[in-house]
């Protein structure tokens, strides 16, 4: 059985349908992980994630760590029972009413007490050795931030074989791209950085997506953007970037998008132009 299959048993279900023993066990383990003097801050951002947040926190509660931790939540203006999930599982959290991933991540950074910051997305589940393996990269003196690869849950619309082929091709492209454009390979759900550096630069709050890559780009002046290629550090997530369409339809659409600017992967840059549809209006 894959490590994540038990978390799928409640993934996508209303919080009211989660068995009480899972709630109690997760709450107890999360509380036991909290340190008064954390080295690592694990920050979970959530917007309307009642149906997925418990799976995420369940997986986090069973992670191994050789480092003292704190786990925090950010409720980013949710309209569902996301806040009830944080409360019921006993996770300390903060409400951020200004809506965007940038505001949510900045809120977490404002309260983090650790030296290292791990971005966690509420629709994603994390393997047991994720923190330890990421930290082996992040603690290197010439590294400012680290990102990992990720996988999707197989479901009725996306087979294991189809996902494997899709991810293999995607990962090969990201590997080639990371030599000159590492910031474009960073995704917030698999992103960790040194807090000292992040507090000296700006997390963009005026864009709908890409705040993670933008932050990574800003952190390059402090050290390398490092990548972890290890199947034991590979989280699994839902289909926010694919949707319910077939994996091959998604693949074709991604090829079309990436093909328009394919030559960029051969050139470095320190600046990107914003597109109008990615700007947050009326902050």
C-alpha positions as CSV (number, residue, x, y, z in Angstrom):
1,X,0.0,0.0,0.0
2,X,1.3,3.5,-0.9
3,X,2.2,5.6,2.1
4,X,-0.6,8.1,1.4
5,X,-3.5,5.7,0.8
6,X,-4.9,5.9,4.4
7,X,-5.0,9.7,4.1
8,X,-7.1,9.4,1.0
9,X,-9.8,7.6,3.1
10,X,-10.9,11.0,4.3
11,X,-9.6,13.3,1.6
12,X,-12.4,15.3,0.1
13,X,-14.9,14.4,2.8
14,X,-16.7,17.0,4.9
15,X,-15.1,17.4,8.4
16,X,-18.4,16.1,10.0
17,X,-17.7,12.7,8.4
18,X,-14.1,12.3,9.7
19,X,-14.0,9.5,12.3
20,X,-13.4,10.8,15.8
21,X,-10.5,8.5,16.4
22,X,-8.6,10.1,13.5
23,X,-9.4,13.6,14.9
24,X,-8.2,12.6,18.4
25,X,-5.1,10.8,17.3
26,X,-4.0,13.7,15.0
27,X,-4.7,16.3,17.7
28,X,-2.6,14.3,20.2
29,X,0.3,13.8,17.8
30,X,0.4,17.4,16.6
31,X,0.4,18.7,20.2
32,X,3.3,16.3,21.1
33,X,5.4,17.7,18.1
34,X,5.2,21.3,19.3
35,X,8.5,22.7,20.7
36,X,8.9,25.9,22.8
37,X,12.2,26.5,21.0
38,X,11.6,25.5,17.4
39,X,14.3,25.4,14.8
40,X,11.8,24.6,12.0
41,X,8.4,26.4,11.5
42,X,5.9,24.3,9.6
43,X,3.2,26.7,8.3
44,X,-0.1,25.4,6.7
45,X,-2.0,27.9,4.6
46,X,-5.7,27.1,3.9
47,X,-8.5,28.8,1.9
48,X,-11.8,26.9,2.0
49,X,-10.0,23.6,2.7
50,X,-12.4,21.9,5.1
51,X,-12.5,18.8,3.0
52,X,-8.7,18.3,2.6
53,X,-7.1,20.0,5.6
54,X,-7.6,17.1,8.0
55,X,-5.8,14.7,5.6
56,X,-2.9,17.1,5.4
57,X,-2.6,17.6,9.1
58,X,-2.9,13.8,9.7
59,X,0.1,13.3,7.4
60,X,2.0,16.0,9.1
61,X,1.3,14.5,12.6
62,X,3.0,11.3,11.5
63,X,6.1,12.8,10.0
64,X,9.6,12.1,11.5
65,X,11.8,15.0,12.5
66,X,15.3,15.2,13.9
67,X,14.6,18.9,14.6
68,X,12.5,20.8,17.1
69,X,9.3,22.0,15.4
70,X,6.4,24.4,15.6
71,X,3.3,23.8,13.5
72,X,1.1,26.8,12.6
73,X,-2.0,27.4,10.5
74,X,-3.2,30.4,8.5
75,X,-6.9,30.6,7.7
76,X,-7.0,32.8,4.6
77,X,-10.5,34.2,4.6
78,X,-12.2,30.8,4.4
79,X,-16.0,30.7,4.0
80,X,-16.3,27.0,5.0
81,X,-15.3,25.1,8.2
82,X,-11.6,25.4,7.7
83,X,-11.3,27.3,11.0
84,X,-13.3,24.6,12.8
85,X,-10.7,22.0,11.5
86,X,-7.8,24.0,13.0
87,X,-9.7,24.4,16.3
88,X,-10.7,20.7,16.5
89,X,-7.2,19.5,15.8
90,X,-5.7,21.9,18.3
91,X,-3.4,23.5,15.8
92,X,-2.4,27.1,16.6
93,X,-3.5,29.3,13.7
94,X,-4.0,32.9,12.6
95,X,-6.8,34.5,10.5
96,X,-5.6,36.5,7.5
97,X,-8.6,38.3,5.9
98,X,-6.6,39.7,3.0
99,X,-6.9,36.9,0.4
100,X,-4.0,35.7,-1.7
101,X,-1.3,33.0,-1.1
102,X,1.2,35.9,-0.6
103,X,-0.8,37.4,2.3
104,X,-1.2,33.9,3.8
105,X,2.5,33.1,3.6
106,X,3.5,36.5,4.9
107,X,1.2,36.1,7.8
108,X,2.9,32.8,8.7
109,X,6.3,34.4,8.3
110,X,5.3,37.2,10.7
111,X,4.6,34.7,13.5
112,X,7.2,32.0,12.8
113,X,9.7,31.5,15.6
114,X,12.0,29.0,13.8
115,X,15.1,29.5,11.7
116,X,13.7,27.5,8.8
117,X,10.3,27.9,7.2
118,X,8.4,25.1,5.4
119,X,5.5,26.1,3.2
120,X,2.6,23.6,3.5
121,X,-0.5,23.6,1.3
122,X,-3.7,22.2,2.9
123,X,-4.7,20.1,-0.1
124,X,-1.4,18.2,0.0
125,X,-0.1,15.2,2.0
126,X,3.5,14.8,3.0
127,X,5.6,11.7,3.4
128,X,7.2,10.7,6.8
129,X,10.8,11.8,5.9
130,X,9.9,15.0,4.1
131,X,11.3,17.4,6.8
132,X,14.5,15.5,7.4
133,X,15.4,15.1,3.8
134,X,14.6,18.7,2.9
135,X,16.6,19.9,5.9
136,X,19.7,18.1,4.7
137,X,19.7,20.5,1.7
138,X,18.4,23.6,3.5
139,X,21.1,23.6,6.2
140,X,23.9,23.8,3.7
141,X,25.7,27.2,4.0
142,X,25.4,28.0,0.3
143,X,21.7,27.4,0.0
144,X,18.9,29.9,0.6
145,X,15.9,27.8,-0.2
146,X,14.9,24.3,-1.3
147,X,12.1,22.8,-3.4
148,X,11.1,19.3,-4.2
149,X,9.2,17.4,-6.9
150,X,5.6,16.3,-6.2
151,X,3.0,13.8,-7.4
152,X,-0.7,13.7,-7.9
153,X,-3.2,11.3,-6.3
154,X,-4.4,8.7,-8.7
155,X,-8.2,8.6,-9.1
156,X,-10.9,7.5,-11.5
157,X,-9.9,10.2,-14.1
158,X,-6.1,9.8,-13.6
159,X,-4.5,6.4,-13.6
160,X,-1.3,5.5,-11.9
161,X,0.4,4.7,-15.2
162,X,-0.8,7.9,-16.9
163,X,0.3,10.0,-13.9
164,X,3.7,8.2,-13.9
165,X,4.3,9.1,-17.5
166,X,3.0,12.6,-17.2
167,X,5.2,13.3,-14.1
168,X,8.3,11.7,-15.7
169,X,8.1,14.1,-18.6
170,X,7.3,17.0,-16.4
171,X,10.1,16.3,-14.1
172,X,12.6,16.0,-16.9
173,X,11.5,19.4,-18.2
174,X,11.8,20.9,-14.7
175,X,15.2,19.4,-14.3
176,X,16.5,21.0,-17.5
177,X,14.8,24.3,-16.7
178,X,16.3,24.5,-13.2
179,X,19.9,25.2,-14.5
180,X,19.0,28.7,-15.7
181,X,15.6,29.3,-14.3
182,X,15.4,27.5,-11.0
183,X,12.8,30.0,-9.7
184,X,10.3,28.7,-12.3
185,X,10.5,25.2,-10.9
186,X,9.6,26.2,-7.3
187,X,6.1,25.4,-6.1
188,X,4.7,26.7,-2.8
189,X,3.6,23.3,-1.5
190,X,7.2,21.9,-1.7
191,X,9.1,25.0,-0.7
192,X,11.3,25.7,2.3
193,X,13.6,28.6,3.0
194,X,15.8,30.3,5.6
195,X,13.7,32.8,7.6
196,X,16.5,35.3,8.1
197,X,16.8,35.8,4.4
198,X,13.0,35.9,3.7
199,X,12.5,38.7,6.2
200,X,14.9,40.8,4.3
201,X,13.0,40.6,1.0
202,X,9.3,40.8,0.0
203,X,6.7,38.1,-0.4
204,X,4.5,39.4,-3.1
205,X,0.9,39.9,-2.1
206,X,-0.4,41.5,-5.2
207,X,-0.4,38.4,-7.5
208,X,-2.7,35.4,-7.6
209,X,-0.1,32.9,-8.3
210,X,3.7,32.8,-8.5
211,X,4.5,34.4,-5.1
212,X,6.6,31.3,-4.4
213,X,8.8,31.6,-7.4
214,X,9.0,35.3,-6.9
215,X,10.3,34.8,-3.4
216,X,12.8,32.2,-4.6
217,X,14.1,34.6,-7.2
218,X,14.6,37.3,-4.4
219,X,16.4,34.7,-2.3
220,X,19.0,33.9,-5.0
221,X,21.2,36.8,-3.8
222,X,21.7,34.9,-0.4
223,X,22.4,31.5,-1.8
224,X,21.4,28.8,-4.3
225,X,17.9,27.5,-5.0
226,X,18.4,23.8,-4.3
227,X,16.3,20.9,-5.5
228,X,15.7,17.6,-3.8
229,X,15.3,14.6,-6.1
230,X,14.2,11.9,-3.7
231,X,11.0,9.8,-3.9
232,X,10.9,9.7,-0.1
233,X,10.5,13.5,-0.1
234,X,7.8,13.6,-2.7
235,X,4.4,14.9,-1.4
236,X,1.1,14.1,-3.2
237,X,-1.6,16.6,-4.0
238,X,-4.9,17.1,-5.7
239,X,-5.7,18.5,-9.1
240,X,-5.7,22.2,-8.7
241,X,-3.4,22.6,-11.8
242,X,-5.0,19.8,-13.8
243,X,-8.7,19.7,-12.9
244,X,-10.9,16.9,-14.0
245,X,-9.7,16.8,-17.5
246,X,-7.7,13.8,-18.7
247,X,-4.0,13.7,-18.0
248,X,-3.2,13.7,-21.7
249,X,-5.4,16.8,-22.3
250,X,-3.6,18.5,-19.5
251,X,-0.2,17.4,-20.9
252,X,-1.1,18.8,-24.4
253,X,-2.2,22.1,-22.8
254,X,1.0,22.4,-20.8
255,X,3.1,21.7,-23.9
256,X,1.4,24.5,-25.7
257,X,1.9,26.9,-22.9
258,X,5.5,26.0,-22.2
259,X,6.3,25.8,-25.9
260,X,5.5,29.5,-26.5
261,X,8.5,30.5,-24.3
262,X,10.7,27.4,-24.5
263,X,13.9,29.3,-25.3
264,X,13.7,31.0,-21.9
265,X,15.1,27.9,-20.2
266,X,18.5,28.6,-21.9
267,X,18.8,32.1,-20.5
268,X,18.9,33.5,-16.9
269,X,17.0,36.5,-15.8
270,X,16.4,38.5,-12.6
271,X,13.1,40.0,-13.6
272,X,9.7,38.9,-14.9
273,X,6.9,41.0,-16.3
274,X,3.4,40.6,-14.6
275,X,0.4,39.7,-16.6
276,X,-2.9,41.6,-16.0
277,X,-4.9,38.5,-15.2
278,X,-2.5,37.5,-12.4
279,X,-2.7,40.8,-10.5
280,X,-4.9,41.0,-7.3
281,X,-7.4,43.8,-7.7
282,X,-8.5,46.0,-4.9
283,X,-6.2,44.7,-2.2
